[in-house]
Amino acid sequence: MVEKRTFHGKEEKDYQGRFWIAPPKDAKAANDHCFIPKRLVHTWSGHTKGVSAIRFFPKHGHLILSAGMDTKVKIWDVYNSGKCMRTYMGHTKAVWDIWFSNDRSKFLTTGYDKRIKYWDTETGQVIQMFSTGKIPYVVRLNPGEDKQNVLLADMSDKKIVQWDINSGQITQEYNQHLGTVNTITFVDNNRSTRERFQLNKKKRFAGHIVAGYGVNFSPDGRFVLSGDGEGRCWFWDWKSCKPKYYGNDYGKMLEILLGCKNTGCTFLVGGRNVNGTFKVLEDFDIPAELKDMFVPIPVEKFRMDISSTEIRKTQGLL
């Protein structure tokens, strides 16, 4: 396939000669203290099919790179306009994963067309292509500043393959997995270790009722976050392992639910057993601005005299 790229901005350089990927002068390069999101700020729309991965621009986070099932990769402005800045087209099938180099000047993509491509972020040109003939799922660069030429990718044949980008040659294969590899993570500041990792039984983060997808930390290490198959994002406090909702702030709760309402979201509400009494939607005081968000399920169609809290307790989730 012939690689193509389209620039959507006004100019690729500003009046000072700085390229479009340069961070704004007032953008901070550190995240000293992070907060849980309170409201929907912006929606980026442009992919015609599902988005399989997103990555913030390293260090400043003023751009977002996204991988689409529509075979395209896009990079978006976060700090100012929120618009798509460039589209990268070089895969013939869905793009599954993306990863930036430390200096942000390059990034990697994996596609169901069995190719890994190494791109120039600024110009959109493909620098190099790698393939074993198998589908690559996850791709990573060694985070060491002196090892940015080391590329690792897990493949559909249960192997992790390592390339030297400079030579284009495979230098190592890891083939001890018995099933599909879902992620590759460098730990302990990329230092080698001879010790085995042990499960910390005190750190258990429960709450998902359906499968969770992807786990990460906030940059300051205070929160653990993950998404699930119901389209929800969960946040936990790292120290207490308890989920964070609205911080017992009524105004914050109202603000978040109004944000959900603005997206067209509605809720079907069944009755529940509360302290021995079966209660339905009409028994609760719903704020007037939210009432049309909730649709009651008639008692004759649905009734179960047990609370969701009790169900979670029996499953060891509380």
WOGIBEL-V917822 format. One record per pair of residues at least 24 apart in sequence whose C-alpha atoms are under 6 Angstrom apart, sorted by the first residue. I is the first residue (numbers start at 0). J is the second residue. If there is no record, write none. Layout:
BEGIN
I_J + I_J
END
This chain:
BEGIN
2_88 + 2_89 + 3_88 + 4_86 + 4_87 + 4_88 + 4_123 + 5_85 + 5_86 + 6_85 + 7_84 + 7_85 + 8_84 + 28_58 + 28_59 + 32_219 + 38_255 + 51_95 + 52_96 + 66_94 + 67_94 + 68_93 + 68_94 + 69_93 + 70_94 + 96_137 + 109_135 + 204_240 + 205_316 + 265_292 + 265_293 + 266_293 + 267_294 + 267_295 + 268_294 + 268_295 + 268_296 + 269_296 + 271_306 + 272_304 + 272_305 + 272_306
END
